[in-house]
Amino acid sequence: MSSTLSLQYPLILASNSPRRKEILTQAGFDFTVLPADIDESIDTSWLIGEVPGILAEKKAMVLAESCPNQLILAADTIVVVDNQILNKPANKQEAREMLMQLSGKDHEVFTGISLVGPQGVFTQVDRAVVTFRELLDWEIDWYVKGGSSLDKAGAYGVQDFIGMVGISRLEGSFYTVMGLPIHRVYQLMQPYILEGRQSMLSF
């Protein structure tokens, strides 16, 4: 069993995403999962790069009202190609169309994170640029047929088959594309990590 970091307050992950749970666990954090239910419609006045940060903060704030003296971490990911936001596909046909749109192009992935705790509300957005080679029709069909594209923004997972065989270049953090920029999460969490405080006191 791997060891976990000691935190000053209990940590709640406001997401049911298996990818986010996996990343946070691998980074050494112990947490409970309590998904936040919000209206995720996007206001046309928002800048594209701000969208995931605004939505992540909304999710975190909803839970913070009923969970005092706890740390609430929320996240939101969008895929952007040709200045168009690709959300989770509604069905397999839409997933196929999204992947055809991404094929042979660069696209951007923005993941926003928001941490609400006793020290305040901190929200950041991390950006990565992903390049797909030209995807073959059978590769798209085979991946979409499996069903795992339906719960992901842009209809793909960087850690899935289509990401493994199709991504030729990635500029930025792999974990941002996967759904949780853990390097930024760690920076926001540092004031609450007891190990860091103890080591500072020992000098």
C-alpha positions as semicolon CSV with decimal commas, in nm:
position;residue;x (nm);y (nm);z (nm)
1;M;0,000;0,000;0,000
2;S;0,141;0,339;-0,102
3;S;0,172;0,616;0,156
4;T;-0,042;0,928;0,140
5;L;0,037;1,290;0,213
6;S;-0,094;1,428;0,542
7;L;-0,325;1,724;0,496
8;Q;-0,438;1,989;0,740
9;Y;-0,801;1,942;0,634
10;P;-0,997;1,659;0,468
11;L;-0,991;1,674;0,087
12;I;-1,301;1,632;-0,131
13;L;-1,276;1,575;-0,506
14;A;-1,583;1,727;-0,671
15;S;-1,565;1,490;-0,968
16;N;-1,658;1,133;-1,046
17;S;-1,401;1,110;-1,326
18;P;-1,197;0,788;-1,301
19;R;-0,900;0,969;-1,459
20;R;-0,899;1,247;-1,202
21;K;-0,932;0,999;-0,917
22;E;-0,641;0,797;-1,055
23;I;-0,413;1,101;-1,095
24;L;-0,489;1,238;-0,749
25;T;-0,434;0,896;-0,589
26;Q;-0,105;0,840;-0,772
27;A;0,016;1,182;-0,654
28;G;-0,025;1,069;-0,292
29;F;-0,348;1,242;-0,190
30;D;-0,617;1,082;0,022
31;F;-0,965;1,212;-0,055
32;T;-1,335;1,141;-0,074
33;V;-1,542;1,183;-0,390
34;L;-1,850;1,404;-0,392
35;P;-1,950;1,511;-0,746
36;A;-2,089;1,862;-0,781
37;D;-2,405;1,910;-0,983
38;I;-2,411;2,247;-1,161
39;D;-2,548;2,403;-1,477
40;E;-2,255;2,364;-1,718
41;S;-2,395;2,585;-1,992
42;I;-2,140;2,833;-2,128
43;D;-2,201;3,207;-2,143
44;T;-2,107;3,350;-2,484
45;S;-1,932;3,643;-2,313
46;W;-1,670;3,415;-2,158
47;L;-1,333;3,384;-2,329
48;I;-1,271;3,024;-2,439
49;G;-0,962;2,988;-2,221
50;E;-1,158;3,102;-1,913
51;V;-1,447;2,855;-1,952
52;P;-1,302;2,556;-1,761
53;G;-1,182;2,775;-1,474
54;I;-1,525;2,936;-1,434
55;L;-1,700;2,598;-1,440
56;A;-1,448;2,440;-1,200
57;E;-1,494;2,725;-0,953
58;K;-1,872;2,695;-0,975
59;K;-1,847;2,324;-0,891
60;A;-1,615;2,387;-0,597
61;M;-1,824;2,669;-0,454
62;V;-2,144;2,461;-0,462
63;L;-1,986;2,201;-0,233
64;A;-1,799;2,451;-0,017
65;E;-2,126;2,591;0,117
66;S;-2,213;2,258;0,279
67;C;-1,858;2,136;0,360
68;P;-1,689;2,391;0,591
69;N;-1,332;2,337;0,710
70;Q;-1,260;2,103;0,422
71;L;-1,065;2,135;0,098
72;I;-1,279;2,116;-0,215
73;L;-1,103;2,043;-0,545
74;A;-1,298;2,071;-0,868
75;A;-1,189;2,053;-1,231
76;D;-1,327;2,097;-1,581
77;T;-1,173;2,015;-1,920
78;I;-1,255;2,143;-2,267
79;V;-1,111;2,056;-2,608
80;V;-1,088;2,339;-2,861
81;V;-1,033;2,300;-3,235
82;D;-1,080;2,576;-3,494
83;N;-1,208;2,804;-3,212
84;Q;-1,489;2,556;-3,142
85;I;-1,538;2,388;-2,804
86;L;-1,586;2,013;-2,822
87;N;-1,765;1,886;-2,513
88;K;-1,856;1,525;-2,437
89;P;-2,028;1,368;-2,740
90;A;-2,399;1,294;-2,707
91;N;-2,369;0,966;-2,897
92;K;-2,128;0,750;-3,099
93;Q;-2,203;0,930;-3,425
94;E;-2,110;1,263;-3,268
95;A;-1,797;1,104;-3,119
96;R;-1,694;0,986;-3,464
97;E;-1,751;1,333;-3,613
98;M;-1,541;1,493;-3,338
99;L;-1,250;1,257;-3,398
100;M;-1,267;1,320;-3,772
101;Q;-1,254;1,692;-3,693
102;L;-0,941;1,642;-3,476
103;S;-0,769;1,412;-3,726
104;G;-0,452;1,558;-3,878
105;K;-0,474;1,883;-3,678
106;D;-0,349;2,063;-3,371
107;H;-0,603;2,132;-3,099
108;E;-0,595;2,285;-2,754
109;V;-0,694;2,126;-2,425
110;F;-0,777;2,357;-2,134
111;T;-0,827;2,213;-1,785
112;G;-0,940;2,444;-1,510
113;I;-0,895;2,362;-1,143
114;S;-1,041;2,534;-0,838
115;L;-0,943;2,473;-0,477
116;V;-1,164;2,613;-0,203
117;G;-1,040;2,597;0,155
118;P;-0,993;2,801;0,473
119;Q;-0,730;3,017;0,300
120;G;-0,964;3,118;0,020
121;V;-1,059;3,030;-0,338
122;F;-0,783;2,965;-0,591
123;T;-0,861;2,895;-0,956
124;Q;-0,621;2,830;-1,242
125;V;-0,636;2,707;-1,601
126;D;-0,366;2,500;-1,767
127;R;-0,330;2,466;-2,145
128;A;-0,180;2,198;-2,364
129;V;-0,154;2,166;-2,743
130;V;-0,213;1,822;-2,894
131;T;-0,135;1,710;-3,248
132;F;-0,315;1,415;-3,404
133;R;-0,177;1,247;-3,715
134;E;-0,428;1,162;-3,986
135;L;-0,648;0,898;-3,824
136;L;-0,769;0,606;-4,033
137;D;-1,143;0,546;-4,057
138;W;-1,118;0,198;-3,907
139;E;-0,916;0,332;-3,609
140;I;-1,187;0,587;-3,530
141;D;-1,466;0,332;-3,578
142;W;-1,294;0,070;-3,363
143;Y;-1,229;0,318;-3,082
144;V;-1,579;0,467;-3,088
145;K;-1,735;0,120;-3,097
146;G;-1,574;0,043;-2,759
147;G;-1,774;0,323;-2,595
148;S;-1,499;0,491;-2,395
149;S;-1,516;0,806;-2,608
150;L;-1,859;0,903;-2,478
151;D;-1,757;1,035;-2,134
152;K;-1,467;1,250;-2,254
153;A;-1,439;1,604;-2,387
154;G;-1,340;1,588;-2,752
155;A;-1,442;1,220;-2,761
156;Y;-1,099;1,082;-2,672
157;G;-0,873;0,999;-2,381
158;V;-0,500;1,067;-2,411
159;Q;-0,442;0,739;-2,223
160;D;-0,675;0,539;-2,451
161;F;-0,603;0,355;-2,777
162;I;-0,673;0,652;-3,002
163;G;-0,452;0,879;-2,791
164;M;-0,171;0,625;-2,775
165;V;-0,158;0,554;-3,148
166;G;-0,285;0,886;-3,284
167;I;-0,111;1,164;-3,091
168;S;0,216;1,255;-3,263
169;R;0,301;1,556;-3,046
170;L;0,195;1,699;-2,710
171;E;0,306;2,040;-2,585
172;G;0,230;2,087;-2,216
173;S;0,134;1,847;-1,939
174;F;0,006;1,499;-2,022
175;Y;-0,206;1,519;-1,707
176;T;-0,374;1,840;-1,823
177;V;-0,496;1,651;-2,130
178;M;-0,597;1,357;-1,910
179;G;-0,814;1,593;-1,704
180;L;-0,616;1,714;-1,400
181;P;-0,298;1,928;-1,419
182;I;-0,151;1,772;-1,109
183;H;0,152;2,004;-1,100
184;R;-0,084;2,299;-1,055
185;V;-0,301;2,109;-0,805
186;Y;0,008;2,034;-0,598
187;Q;0,110;2,402;-0,597
188;L;-0,233;2,503;-0,468
189;M;-0,233;2,223;-0,209
190;Q;0,113;2,298;-0,068
191;P;-0,004;2,531;0,214
192;Y;-0,220;2,245;0,347
193;I;0,038;1,964;0,323
194;L;0,170;1,888;0,672
195;E;0,488;1,712;0,554
196;G;0,617;2,037;0,407
197;R;0,547;2,229;0,726
198;Q;0,717;1,966;0,943
199;S;1,031;1,964;0,729
200;M;1,050;2,345;0,744
201;L;1,021;2,335;1,123
202;S;1,304;2,081;1,150
203;F;1,564;2,315;0,997
